[in-house]
Amino acid sequence: EVQLVESGGGLVQAGGSLRLSCAASGFTLDEYSIGWFRQAPGKEREGVSCISSSDGYTNYADSVKGRFTISSDNAKNTVYLQINSLKPEDTGVYYCAASRGTLRYSNYWGSFYNYEYWGQGTQVAVSS
């Protein structure tokens, strides 16, 4: 059974940091890429970053470049999203999702149509 479990969210002040984790089971990170998405209240879900461990491909939304870093630990089958210099606009529910194969050649890695499996999300709240 495929399962994705996010953790690491919380309430932080602007300028702070968080590290989100996405623990995967039922498949390996060599087989699937992982994307991180977020959804703010009243807004559409947006892709913030992705990683394809099979070929080292990573990508980021322009709004998070320089502040977010995605990484993976294949031995733990876990993907991390390090978030620094948090802003109030980073508030939302953060989801990880799995897409079979590499995302390197997809038209748009941030489209949720690329992803077959989703976690339940972890809440991030940033106070100003």
C-alpha positions in Angstrom: 0.0 0.0 0.0 1.4 3.4 -1.0 1.4 5.9 1.8 2.8 9.4 2.2 3.0 11.0 5.6 3.9 14.6 6.1 5.2 16.1 9.4 7.1 19.1 10.7 4.6 21.8 10.3 3.8 24.3 13.0 3.3 27.9 14.0 6.4 30.1 13.6 7.2 33.7 13.5 8.2 35.4 10.2 11.8 34.9 9.5 11.9 31.5 11.2 12.6 28.1 9.7 10.9 24.8 9.5 11.8 21.4 8.1 9.0 19.4 6.6 9.3 15.7 6.1 7.5 13.3 3.7 7.9 9.7 4.7 7.0 7.4 1.8 6.1 3.7 2.0 4.9 1.2 -0.6 7.5 2.4 -3.2 11.0 3.7 -3.3 12.3 7.1 -4.2 14.2 5.6 -7.1 10.8 4.8 -8.7 8.8 7.9 -7.8 9.4 11.6 -7.8 8.1 13.7 -4.9 6.5 17.1 -5.1 5.6 19.5 -2.4 2.5 21.6 -2.8 0.8 24.1 -0.6 -2.7 25.4 -0.3 -3.5 28.7 1.4 -7.1 29.4 2.6 -9.2 30.3 -0.3 -6.5 29.7 -2.9 -5.6 26.9 -5.3 -3.0 24.3 -4.5 0.3 25.3 -5.9 3.5 23.4 -6.5 6.5 24.7 -4.5 9.2 22.1 -5.2 9.9 18.7 -6.6 12.7 16.1 -6.6 13.4 13.1 -8.7 16.0 11.0 -6.8 16.5 8.7 -9.8 18.3 11.4 -11.8 18.9 14.2 -9.3 16.3 16.6 -10.8 14.9 19.3 -8.6 12.9 22.4 -9.2 11.3 25.2 -7.3 8.5 27.8 -7.7 9.9 31.2 -8.3 8.2 32.4 -5.1 10.3 30.1 -3.0 13.7 30.0 -4.7 16.5 30.8 -2.4 14.4 30.1 0.7 13.2 26.5 0.2 15.5 23.5 -0.2 14.3 20.0 -1.1 16.4 16.9 -0.4 15.9 13.2 -0.1 17.3 10.4 2.1 16.8 7.3 0.1 17.8 5.0 3.0 14.9 6.4 5.0 12.6 6.8 1.9 12.0 10.3 3.1 12.0 13.7 1.3 12.6 16.9 3.2 11.6 20.5 2.6 13.8 23.0 4.4 12.0 26.3 4.6 14.0 29.4 5.7 13.1 33.0 6.0 9.4 32.2 6.4 6.9 34.8 5.4 3.2 35.1 6.3 2.3 34.3 2.7 3.9 30.9 3.2 1.0 30.0 5.5 -1.0 27.0 4.3 -1.3 23.3 4.3 1.7 21.6 2.8 1.2 18.3 1.0 3.7 15.9 -0.6 2.7 13.8 -3.6 4.3 11.1 -5.6 4.7 10.8 -9.4 6.0 7.7 -11.1 9.4 8.2 -12.8 11.3 11.4 -13.2 9.7 14.8 -13.6 12.7 16.2 -15.6 10.8 15.9 -18.9 7.3 16.8 -17.8 5.7 20.0 -19.2 5.2 21.4 -15.8 6.3 19.6 -12.6 4.0 21.7 -10.5 0.8 20.4 -12.1 -1.1 18.2 -9.6 -2.2 16.1 -12.6 1.3 14.6 -12.6 0.9 13.0 -9.2 -0.8 9.8 -8.4 -0.6 9.7 -4.6 -1.0 12.4 -2.0 -0.4 12.7 1.7 -2.8 14.3 4.2 -0.9 17.5 4.7 0.8 19.4 7.5 -0.2 22.9 8.5 2.3 25.7 8.4 1.3 29.0 10.0 3.6 32.0 9.9 2.8 35.0 12.1 4.0 38.5 11.3 
